[in-house]
Amino acid sequence: MSPPSSESFATQPAVVPERRTSDAVVVVHRSGPLRGEVVVPGAKNSVLKLMAATILADGEYRLRNVPDIADVRIMAELLGAIGITTTAAADVHDGELTLVNRGDLVPVAPYELVERIRASINVLGPLLGRVGRVRLSLPGGDDFGSRPIDMHLSGLEAMGAEITLEHGDVVATAERLHGADITFEFPSVGATENILTAAVHAKGTTVIDNAAREPEISDLCRMLISMGADIEGVGTSRLVVHGVEPGSLHATDHVTVPDRIQAATYVAAAAVTGGELFLRGARAEHMEMLLRRFGDMGLQIVPQHDGLTVFAPERLRSIDVATLPYPGIATDYKPLVVTMLAVGDGVGIVTENLYPGRFRYVEELCRLGADIRTDGHHAVVRGRPSLSGAPVRAPDIRAGAALVVAGLVADGTTTISEVHHIDRGYDDLVGRLAAVGAPIERRPPR
Ligand code: UD1
């Protein structure tokens, strides 16, 4: 099949959303021990993919435990441009989001929306599998180094897609994808999700070896299965997808898995303040390796049937940590771990194995008095008893939250700006911390 001309893509109404640049700041003072309960919201890295999966079948979907975060609104705008409507103004009401797919889809993901979140790439697989053609701008997202999508594209090509790059867009076509044996050289989260969602409608069986195993991928598999997809090996590194006939999937209701990264953020907040928190909804089995290492730092973590309780020691012990794909320690936890080590007793070495550029926030932590040296993939963190408040900027979602946590253990006042980064992935971080005793507030733009 020859590559499509731009005319084969109907143009959708121009959607030029206002960029949510918030000039609000978060002001944090040194905190005593945090005590109480925090309800852990649904996972950003799951819900965005669940939303994209609604492309696959017509009908009304109800997603529950949806976090009220900016990225959900951006994904809703992107899906709106494709032809899927969400509840009024894409607002999340009581953690619930309704999406309606009426089948008249425009398989174009425009730059203005795609450049704002990495997860926009997740519309590629479902659109190609359902509509047979896609034009998608190359994605953006957090600014932590180059993030190619070669594995997404070669996997789709192995399934029969024709792919070209035109003027910054990926243009993919396939009359009907066919099953294929795909072995990833690295267990990419996004590539696993795109191949999965493309494979559910493919002719024949697709085997994904060295698939990513993150809990968010199992969550997506569960939703796809409840829509009628035939997937074996959920939660393992070998996913087997038997394609179903186009048109045979249906809409569903689904509860989003709790956010292990937000949960870890509250563990870190308890840890640096010497506190004691119950994290309702947190799933210890999704954070096993991290919690084991937190135990090595002196935290006592008690899993409960509906969450977990964290008891922090007076001072954390330093440890060495390396990031790895799941079930290893996620790279998204790293700014939190570095912050905890910054006030630990001893020296910790942190090794980043996924994104070499992901130490940019260290400069901000050093402004708060942390003693951290970075060299390539490594950071050497010499613990100090406390930090010293200062104005800092949130460089990305997780690092922004880590700076908030650092502020809890910094003398004086820490003012975090560029909080729109934090808003992308945290559902009321400030309110949740304040409710358990943190002296923290969000100040609106002046
Ligand atoms: C997802 C998460 C992100 C998390 C990451 C790793 C979302 C929206 N984002 O990102 O928060 O940090 O998993 O846990 O869920 N790579 C390639 N070629 C590819 C695909 C990936 O070289 O085709 C590289 C990336 O550049 C990166 C590494 O593989 O160095 C990990 O990427 P991947 O697992 O795909 O992460 P994302 O899905 O982008």
Boltz pocket constraint, residues with backbone or C-beta under 6 A from the ligand:
constraints:
  - pocket:
      binder: B
      contacts: [[A, 44], [A, 45], [A, 46], [A, 48], [A, 118], [A, 119], [A, 146], [A, 147], [A, 148], [A, 149], [A, 150], [A, 151], [A, 152], [A, 153], [A, 186], [A, 187], [A, 188], [A, 189], [A, 190], [A, 191], [A, 212], [A, 330], [A, 331], [A, 332], [A, 354], [A, 355]]
      max_distance: 6.0
